[in-house]
Amino acid sequence: MAEEMQINPQRAKHLAENLASISSRIKAVSPAGKQVRLIAVSKLKPAADILALHQPASAPPHLHFGENYVQELIEKSRLLPRSIRWHFIGGLQSNKCKQLAEQIPNLWCVSSVDSDKKATLLDKGRGALLEATQQQAQDQQQDEAADKLRVMVQVNTSGEADKSGVEPGDALALCRHVVDACPHLQLLGLMTIGAIARSQATTAENENEDFVCLRDTRDRVAKEMGWGEERLELSMGMSADFEGAIGLGSDEVRVGSEIFGERPAKRDAVV
Ligand SMILES: *Cc1c(COP(=O)(O)O)cnc(C)c1O
């Protein structure tokens, strides 16, 4: 468990410096008064790295961490403190949805919902978790119950065949399904990854078309649903392009390699 985990002090210091540097770069490009959420993407990195940032020696704890693989996330969530807010940001498989939503009480958001079916399965999983925790809460005469599970609809803004996500024109229907038919889910916003080439060409001056597309899609979906735009967040921006994404209105950036360094191959990763 977390108490026994070995944290190398030098590694911890290095990670804390990287995180502080990303945080200040985020702050430098954020509109005044806006808090852009930073998800530290820890996939394929050891649990001790996460603990080092979540329980640092001399800084506030970092709360939001992102993972791409269901099994790895379940394993890490069991080893690490419940105070972590986990984000599942990877490609979502239908046969893993229920497990994902049911087995991780501190799963804060699933960012990669791309079909009605997967939304419904996540809803069922979260419903089962809520039922179990309500039973427990009653048994212990507490009325603490886990929250709704936040979800984001992933949009394939680049039209690449190998990217997951709904077509921009199909985002509204999926958002409606989440809101109308999934009582245990809360629609938080829209997410995109985007094309690598566009992300590499992103600078403060050079607008990334994927990010413009996600923003336009959000504006349209919000309008159709009769919501204010601010009710639907934008999750866009990674290590290579988060500053440009914030310039285009991102509410949440997902940064991995700039914090944790290059990732090992999946087969070589150790939790
Ligand atoms: C891996 C990953 C990231 C982080 O990528 P970096 O380039 O390492 O910052 C962000 N979002 C998603 C969906 C990812 O899979």
The ligand as an SDF file (V2000), in Angstrom:
LIG
                    3D

 15 15  0  0  0  0  0  0  0  0999 V2000
   -0.9720    9.9490  -23.3770 C   0  0  0  0  0  0  0  0  0  0  0  0
   -2.0460   10.9500  -23.4970 C   0  0  0  0  0  0  0  0  0  0  0  0
   -1.8510   12.2920  -23.1370 C   0  0  0  0  0  0  0  0  0  0  0  0
   -0.5140   12.8540  -22.6800 C   0  0  0  0  0  0  0  0  0  0  0  0
    0.3670   12.9250  -23.7420 O   0  0  0  0  0  0  0  0  0  0  0  0
    1.7900   13.6930  -23.6140 P   0  0  0  0  0  0  0  0  0  0  0  0
    2.1200   14.0400  -25.0050 O   0  0  0  0  0  0  0  0  0  0  0  0
    2.7210   12.7400  -22.9830 O   0  0  0  0  0  0  0  0  0  0  0  0
    1.5540   14.8850  -22.7760 O   0  0  0  0  0  0  0  0  0  0  0  0
   -2.9310   13.1440  -23.2050 C   0  0  0  0  0  0  0  0  0  0  0  0
   -4.1510   12.7330  -23.6240 N   0  0  0  0  0  0  0  0  0  0  0  0
   -4.3740   11.4530  -23.9900 C   0  0  0  0  0  0  0  0  0  0  0  0
   -5.7280   11.0600  -24.4430 C   0  0  0  0  0  0  0  0  0  0  0  0
   -3.3350   10.5370  -23.9520 C   0  0  0  0  0  0  0  0  0  0  0  0
   -3.5670    9.2760  -24.3370 O   0  0  0  0  0  0  0  0  0  0  0  0
  1  2  1  0
  2  3  1  0
  2 14  2  0
  3  4  1  0
  3 10  2  0
  4  5  1  0
  5  6  1  0
  6  7  2  0
  6  8  1  0
  6  9  1  0
 10 11  1  0
 11 12  2  0
 12 13  1  0
 12 14  1  0
 14 15  1  0
M  END
$$$$
